[in-house]
Amino acid sequence: MPNTEIQFLEGPRSRWQELKFTFKVFWEFIRGFRALHFVGPCITVFGSARFGEETEDYQSTRALSGELAKLGFTIMTGGGPGIMEAANRGAKDVGGRSVGCNIRLPMEQFHNPYLDKWVTIRYFFVRKTLLIKYSYAFVIMPGGFGTLDEFFETITLIQTRKIFDFPIVIFDKTYHKAVLEHIQVMKDCGAISPEDLKLFLATDDIEEAVAYIRDNTIAKFNLKPERKAKKWLGEKA
């Protein structure tokens, strides 16, 4: 099957081909909405698929996600291995809820075994929208290009008020040292405002991260204990 996303990005095609692609994107969003509609308020954890159980970052992610799940949030990830698995596993450790929004890749990325629910999406931009849509806070763990892309898009949406002022935690200051320094350079050069430095917390402390998210979500957004949801399109709660 040809990669329709790559074909689309190559440039204009026939109007019919463009229309078919639009409907495929529309259907991907519908699939995601149906799968994730009842997952409850989430915290999305972004991070690398390449860090295994033996790494400190995996263990830190697992511990932090468990503490966040205790607040009542569903832990959401990209659904794959590595840091994503650690976050979902941390939620399951404490009896919390765990969901994933996986991506279809040429080398198939299978969902990790710690998910209560998941959906596999064809397009990265659809997946990223879903990971942001259902979340009240975001945790940026060590990762690669994809993790940085997710972080900067999320903080841009908050900075430009396209979404609410949700808290962002950057965890592991040593790993993110160069990123944090570059953010300071952007501020010093006037590319961002001094107030933009308040859009995130950089920390190595799990208790500080949990307190920051708790204090900037539950009361701020008037989150309440869950009640039984009504299903009207056949979704599974």
Secondary structure, 3 states (H helix, E strand, C coil): CCCHHHHHHCCCCCHHHHHHHHHHHHHHHHHHHHHHCCCCCEEEEECCCCCCCCCHHHHHHHHHHHHHHHCCCEEEECCCCCHHHHHHHHHHHCCCCEEEEEECCCCCCCCCCCCCEEEEECCHHHHHHHHHHCEEEEEECCCCHHHHHHHHHHHHHHHCCCCCCCCEEEECCCCCHHHHHHHHHHHHCCCCCHHHHHHCEEECCHHHHHHHHHHCCCCCCCCCCCCCCCCCCCCCC
